[in-house]
């Protein structure tokens, strides 16, 4: 439709297109979404390179967040970022393309999105730096993961767990920020700064400069990061098998003297040395390290694998672009290749998730080596909530699914992400799964702040500039609160570790990890002994005790049951099987991963038996000790509670213990205490 510029017009030149339409080849066509067309708009006026918008703008222009090709100016594309509007083909930060998603040849996108020129040595520097970091981290990480599992945790353990939690929070924040809304500028800068943590190749300083790789090669390189790291871990496992031969080759006097000097210097400077197991890898330790890497990067693995399936529509609904690579259109050959590459990564992702689900269900019944291989999943959590790692894996996966299911509905995406975090926080608040109370507090705070940021993202979908400015200010406050919470936790833990290493004050780290002083063990034993005596005195009043316990609240009854389970599993304190009700197994439903206390004692006792075999003539005593150890091993391998020599009367055990004492005195007091422990468990 047309109109005139004023009343009484007599010339056809004054008959122009109405507002909301634009003249193309003599015809007025609707402008559509993303194109602002005042009265008398023409394509020639649109292609003129003028500023984007002003109060008295009298020419057609492309709105902010949209762009078009100069050869087809009326075909509008929705941009993810870097589209200021104005004339067709206008991009910011040095970007090119119809959606301003690419950098020109010879440049790469840095973490903040700005295109930087490729420089000589960028890739070499990146690869050397990555190799150094990997070497510095892989051996300490292996030593940390293959240490004995214990429900107790100190400041160093909390610091390691907090580091993993921070990496997971950064990845979740990166995934959430992909939702198309107006995020606070500070949050955008944070996600850009941590893009390297989430394996975003746009933030790895020039990786795109290799042969000026296209989108497909860039995505393939991003997919291959995960199997490449796994391959490096497996290669390191093979190389560590050569370590004994290298050490034997370097056993000359000069090398030995130099190693001794280095060790003495490290002890003087209080530099912790890695234990021997850090260089002698086992298959289950290697499996644990590989699983830990997959667990830490799981949110990114899922998001990268699903990226080629996240297609959003452009105005008109005739073309679709990939959300992360918006210059690549869905249905093209490039997208098909990327889908196949992503499917391979998703196969790895879902296989790992299925393995973790099986481990979560079977962890308490796994063998010692099996639990060593699966330790990555439950090492940070309480023994009775060893499965909670599955909740974190599910959260990382579900946060990426809304962008696949509803890519054109940002409000639905944000609501679904909000629901995922909310359910996760409910699980966290109810189970309090971390071994450290401080970690439970930090995790709850971080999820609460992430929920608030998602609410701010929902508010950012509105068009009121004043409301958006207020929301951005609030978002900046909550982002700062998140950084302060994590930073303060790291500072406090660092101070606690320094106090422990320099002055040997271990209690401070324990108090920080537990948010208070732990009960004294000697006092707990005293109370337990007194309670035992009191129960024996009231043995004839069983009915009154049952009636009194019937009045307990559910929480109190569960706490008592949990305490009894801990006493049975960790200390071996249990009632004789014949005195229990047949429904005893149903009364103990708690699946709990046992600590390494018994495992360490068993290994120590095996050493005692071997030493006694060489120096003792008490064959009967040695045979009994072997039976004790073998009995515990066979019971443990079957997934049941170890019953040591249950058919041997207590007086016989004590008789053999006295015979063993003479044999074992030369082997040290600790080994003797271990044998006493094994004998006393069932007596």
N, C-alpha and C positions, 0 to 999 in steps of 0.2 A: 504494500500500500504506500501511497505517496501523499505528500502534503506540500503546501507552499510556505515560503519563508515569511510571508506577510500577506495582509489583506490586499486585494486588488491586483494581484500579480497578473501580467499579461504575457510573460515569456515562458516557454517550456523549460528553459534553464533554471527557472525558479521553482519548478516542480521537483521536489527532492524526496528522499526516503524518510519515513517517520523514525522517531527514536526507537531503538531496539532492533533496527534492521540496517543493512548496509548494501550499497549499490555495487553489483558485480555484473559486468557485461550488459549494462543497461537494465538489469533486473534487481529489484529489492528482495534480499533474502534475509531470513532471521539471523541474528548474531549468535544466539545460543550462550551457553555457560562459558564464562571466562573471557568474554569479549564485550567491552563497553562501547556502545554505539549511540552517540547523540544524534540529533536531527541533522540530516544532510551528510551522513557518513558515506564515505567511498573507500574502496580498497586502496586507492592511491594515497589517501590520507593515512591509512593504517600502516603502510609500509614506510612512511616517512619516519626517520629516526629522530624522535623527539622525546623529552622526559616522560616518565611514566604517567604521572597524574598531577593535577593541580586543581584549584578551586574553579578556575574559568577554562577548563580544558574543553575545546570545541572540536576535537578530532577523535576518531575512534582509536582505541588502544586496548592492548591485552592486559587483563587484570593481574595483580600480584598472585603468584602461585601457578600461573599458566604460561604457555609458550606456544609458538607455532613455527613452521618452516617458512622461510622467505619465499620459496617457490610455491607454496600452497598456504597462504596466510590465513585463510578462513578455517583450516583444519586445526582445531585447538586441542592441545595436549595438557593434561594435568601433571604438574611437576611435584616431586617430593620436596625439593629444596633448590636454592640457587636460581630461581626464576623471579626477577624483580618486576616483570611486566614491561609494558611499553610497546616497542616495535617488535615484529616477529624476529626470532632468533637471538633475542637479548638474554644473556646469561651473566651471572656474577661469579666471582672467585675464579675467573679464567676458564670456566666450564664451556663445553660445546655440546651440540646435539639438540634434538627437539624437546627433550626433557631436562637438559642441562646436567646430565648425569655422568659425562665423560670428561677426561682431560685430553688436551691435544697430544699428538705424538711427541715423544721426547720429554714428557712431564708425568707426574704422578700426583695423586691426591693424598695430602697429609691428613693427620687426625682431625683437624678442624674443617676439612673439605676444600681447602685452598689448593690449587694446582701449583706444584713446584717443579722446577726444571730438574731433569735427571742429571746427576753429576757422576763423574768417573769415580768408581770405587764404592758407590752406594751399596751395591749388592754384595761386594766382597766384605765390606764393613759389617753389613747386616748378618751375613753367614758366619763370619768369624765371631761376632758378638753372640749370636745364637749358640754356636758351638761351645764357647767359653761358659755361658750361663748354664747350658745343659750339663756340662761336665762338673760345674760347681754344685749343681743341685741334685744330680741323679744319685750320687753315692751317699750324701747325707740323707736324702729321701729314702733310699733303700735301707740304710741303717735304722732310720726312725720307724719305718713301717714293719721291719722284721724283728723289732724288739718284743719282749714278752708283753702280752696283753694284761692289763690290770684295770680294775674298776676305779682305782685311785689315779688322780691326775695332778701334776704340779704346774708351775708357771710356764715351764718350757713346753709341756704338752698343750696347755691352753693356747700358747702363742702359735703353735703349729696349727691347731684346730681353727683358731681365729683367722689365720692366713687363708686357709681353705674356704672358710665362710665368707671372707671378704671377696675372694675370687668369684664365688657363686653369686653374691649380691651384685657384683659389677656386671656379670653376664645377664642376670635377670633384669637389671636396670637397662642394659643395652637392648634386650629384646623388647621391653615395655616401650622404650623410646621410639620404636619403629611404628607405633600406632599413629595415624595421620591426624594430629591435633596440634594445638599451639602449646608446646612445652615451655617451661621457664628457661630463659637463656642459660642460666647457670647449670641446669640439668643437662642441656645440650652440650655445654663445654665439658662437663664431667664425663658423659658418655663418649665424647670424642677423644678425651684424654686416655680413657681406659680401653679404647678400641683394640689395642694390642693384646689386652688380657683376654678378649673374646675372639682372638684369632682373626680379626678383620684385616685383610691384606691391605686395605686402604690406609691403615695406620702403621704399616711396618717399614716405612721409610724407603720407598723406591723399589719395592718388589715388582711393580708393574713395568719397570724399565727394562726387564729382560726381553730383548727382542721386540719391545713395544707390544706386549701381549694384549690380545683382545679380551673381550668379556668372557668368552668360553674358556680360554687358557687361564685367565685370572681365577675363574670359579673352580676349574679343575685343580689349580694349585692350592686353593683354599681347602678343597676336599681332601687332597693328598697329605695335608699337614698331619692329620690324625693317624692314618696308617704309617706315615713316615716316622713319627715319634715312637709308635709301638715297635716298628722295625729297629729303630736305634736301641731301644731297651733290650730287645732280643739279641741284637748284635753285641751289646755290652755284656749280656749274660754269657755269650760264647767266649768273649775275650777274657772274662774273669777266670775261665777255666785254665788260662795260660798263666795266671798270676803266680801259682806255686813254682812254675819253672823259671819265671822272671826273677822271683825272690831268691831262688837257688843260684841263678846265674850272678846275682848281685851280692852274694854272700862273702865276697872277699873282705879282707880286713879294712881296707879304706872305705868301702861302701857301708860296712857295718858301723864303723866309727862315725861316719857322717850322719847316718840315720839315728844313732844314739844321741848325737849332739843336737839334731833337729828336735827329737823328742824331749830332751832336757830343756831346750829353749822354749818349746811350746808349754811345758809345765810351769816354767818360771813366769812366762807371760800370761798364764792361765788361759791358754787357747785350747779348747776341747779337741781332743784327737778322736778320729773316727775309730770305732771298734773293728776288730778283725773281720766280722761278718759283712762289713761294708764292701769288702773286696773279694769275698768268697760267696758268690751268689748261688742260690738254690732255685729249683724250678718253682717251688711254691712262693718264695720271696719275689721272684721275677713276675709271677702271675699277680701277686699282690700289688706290686708297683705299677704294672700295666693297668690293673683295675682302678687304682687310685687316679691315674691320669684320665682314664675314661670317665670316672665319676666327677672329677673336677671340671672337665670340659663338656659334660653331658648336655647342659642347656645350649651351648654353642653348636655341638654336633647335631642336635635335633633341629636347631634353627637353620643351620647351613644346609642340611639335607632337605628341608622343606622349602627353602628359598625359591627354587625354580617352579614351585607350585603356587606361589603367592602372586596372583595376577589381579590387578585392579583395572577398572575401565576408565576410558577417557570420555570427555563430553561427546554425546551422541551415541555411546555404547557400541561403536563399530570396531574399535581397536582396544586391545588390552596390553598392558606392560607389566613386566616383573617389578615387584615392589622394591627390591634392592638394586635392580639393574634396569631402571625405567627406560633406558634407550633400547632395550631388547624387548621386542614384542612377542607376546604369547602366540604359539602356533607356528613360529618360524623354526628353521632348522637349528639355529643356535639354542633356542629354548628346549628343543627335543634332546639335543646332546646334553644339556645341563640337567635335564630331568633324569637321564640315565646315570649320569655321574652322581646326582643326589640320591638316586635309588640305591646305589652301592653303599653310600655313606649311611643311609637309613637302615640298610640291612645290618651293618655293624652296630648301629644305635639300638635297634630293637633286639638284636641278639644279646647285646650286653644287658639290656633291661630285663629280658627273660632270664638270663643267668642270675642276675641280682635277685629277682623274685624267688627263684629256686633256692638261692643261698639264704635269703631272709626266712624262708620256711624251714630250712634244714640246718641252719647254723649251729644250734645247740647240740645236734647229734652228729656233726661232722667229726672226722678224725683230727688228730693234732695237726697234721700237715694240711688237711683240708681247711681247718680254721685259719692256719697261717696264710693260705692262698686267698681266703675270703676276708681277711682281717680289714681290708680297705673299706668294707661296707659298714662295719660295726665298731671300728676302733675308737671313734670319737664319741660313742653313745654309751649309755648305761647298759649293763648286761641284760636287763630285763626288757629293754626297748631296742634290741640290736637290729630290728627291722626298720628303724625310722629312716635310714638312708633311702629306702624306697619312696618315702614321701617327698624327699628333696628331689629325687630323680623324676618323679611324676610331675612335680611342680615345674621343673625346667622344660619338660616336654609339653605340658598343657598350655604354658604361656605362649608357645609358638603356634598352636593350632588355630586360634581365632583369626589370624591373618590369612590362613588358608581357607577357612570355612566362610567367613564373611569379609572379604577384602575391601568391599565398597561401603561398609557400614562401620565407621570408626566408633560410633557410640556403642554398638553391640560388641565390638572388639574390646573396648575399655571395660565394659560391664563384665564380660567373660573373664578378662584378666583380673579384674577386681575380685571376682568370685573365687578364682584359683588361689590368689594370695590369702583371701579371707579364710577359706577352708584349711589351707596350710597353717595359718596362724592359730586356728582353733586346735588343730592337732598339736602344735607346738606348746600352746598354753596348757593343754590338758595333760600331756605326757611328760613335759619338761625333759626331753630326751638326752640332752648333753650331759656328760659326766661332770661338767663344771657349772655351778650356778651362775657364774659370771657370763658364760657363753649363752646360757638360756636367756639371760637378761638382754644381752646384745642382740641375739637373734629376734627376740620379741620386739625390741625397739626398731630394728631395721625393717621388719615386716610391717609394723605399724606405720612407719614413715613412708614406705613404698605404697601402702594402701592410700595414704593421704595424697601422695603425688598422683596416683591414678584418679582420685577424685578431682584434683586440680586439672588433670587432662580432660576429664569429662566437662568441666566448666569451661575449658578453653575452646570447646566446639561452638560456643556462642559467638555472636558478632558484635557484642558491646565492647568497644575498645577500653573503656574505663574499667569494666569488670575484668577483662583479660589482664590489664596492667596490675590490678590488685592481686589476681591469682598468681601472676608471675612473681610478685613480691613475696607472697606466702610460699610459693614453691622454692624460692631462693632461701628462705628461712629454714624450710624443712630439709633442703639439700645440705645446708651448712650444719644442721643438727645431725644428719647422718654421718657427715665427714668428721664432726667433732666426736661422736660416739665411738666410731671405729678408731680414730686417731688417739683418743684418750685411752682406750683399752690397750692399744699397742704400746703407748708410752709407759703406762703403769706396769704392764707385764715386762717390758724391757728393764725397768728399774728393779723389779722383783728378781729377775734373772741375774742382773748384775750384783745385787746384794747377796744372792745365793752363791755365785761363783767366786766373788771376791772375799766376802766375810763368812761364807758358809752358813748363812741364816736361812735355812730352807723353810721355816715356818711361815715367813712372810708370803712367799709364793703360794703356799697352801691356803692361807687365809684369804688371799685375793681370789684364787680360783674358786673357793667355796663361799665367798662373800661373808666370811666369818670364821671363827676358830672351830676346828673339828673336835668332836668329843674325844677325850683321852681314852686310849685303848685299854690301859690297865684298869681304869674306872669301869669301863664297859664289862670287862671280864669279871670284876668284883661283883657288879650288879647281876650278871648272869649266874654266877655261883650262888649268890644269895637267893636269886629267884628259883634256882634248882632245889635248894634246901627247903624253901617255902612250899614249892609244889609237892615235894615228897611228904612234908608234914600234912598236907591237905589231900593226900592221895585218896583217902576214904570219902572225900566230899566231892566226888566227880560230878554228881548230879547238880549240886549247888553251883559249881564252877560253870557247867554248861548253861544253867539258867542265867547266871550273871552275864556270860558272854553273849547270850541271846539279846541282851539289851544294848550291846555295842552297836554303834553306827556302822554302815557299810565301809566307810573309809577306814575306820579303826580296825575292823576285821581284816580288811585287805592289807593293812600295814603289818598286822601280826603275822598273817600268812606269808607276806614277803620276807619278813624277818626270819621266820622259820625256814623258808627256802634258802636264804642266804647262809644260815647256820649249817644247813644240811650240805649245800654244795661246796662252800668255801672252807668249812671247818670239819666236815665229816660227822657232825653231831646229828644223830638220827635215832629214832626208837627202833627196837627189834621188829623185824617184819611180822613176826607172829602176833605181836600185840596191837597191830594196826587193823583198822577196818578194811574189808575187801575193796571198798570204794576209795582207797587212799589215793590212787593215781588220779582219780577225778577231782580229788580235793586239792591237788597240787598242779593247777593248770598253767603255772608260770613257766614259760620257756626262757631260760636264762643261759647266756654264754658264760661258762666258768672262766675264772681268771687263770693265769699261768702259774699260780702258787703251787698247785699239786704237780703240774708238769715239771716245774723246776726241781721240786723235791724228788720226783721220780728219777730224773736224770742224775741228780746227786747220788741217789741210792744205787743206781746202776754203777756209778764210778766206785762206790764203796765195795760193791760185790766183786768187781774186777780186781781191785787192789787186794781184797781179802783172799781171793783165790790164789794169788801169788805168794802170800805170806802165812796162810793159816792152815792148820791141820784139823780144824773143827769142821769137818765136811758136813756134818748134820746142820750146824748153824748156818753155814754158807748156803746149803740147799734150802733152808727155811727162808733166808733172806731173798734168794732168787724166786721162791714161790710167792713171796709177798709182792715183789716187783712185777712178776709175770701175771699175777692175779689182777693187779691194778691195770696193767696194760690191756689184758684181754677184756676186762670190763669196760675200760674207756673206749676201746675200739668198737665195741658193740653199742656205744651210745648210752650206756646205763651208768648209774652211779657205782664207783669202784667199791667193792666189799673185799677187804684184804684178809685172806685166810680166815674166812668166816666160820669154817668148821674146826678150827683149832681153839681149844679152851684157853682162856686168858692166862691161867697159871703156867701153861706150857709155853706161851709166848714170852712171858717174863723170864722163865727159866732159860730159854734160848737167848733172850736179850742179855742176860748176865754172862752167858758164854761168849756172845758177840763182843761184849764190852772189852774183854782182854785183847781180842784180835784187832779191834778198831781203834784202840787208844792211839796208836802210832799214826793213824790217818787223819787225826784232827778232830776237834770237838764238834764242828759243824756236821760232819758226816754222821757222827754218833747221834746228834740231835735229830737228824733226818730219819734214822732208823727208829728212834724212839717215837717220832711222830707217826710213822706208818703203823707201828705196833699199837700205839695208843688210840688210833682212830676208831677201831671197832671194839676195843676193850673198855 
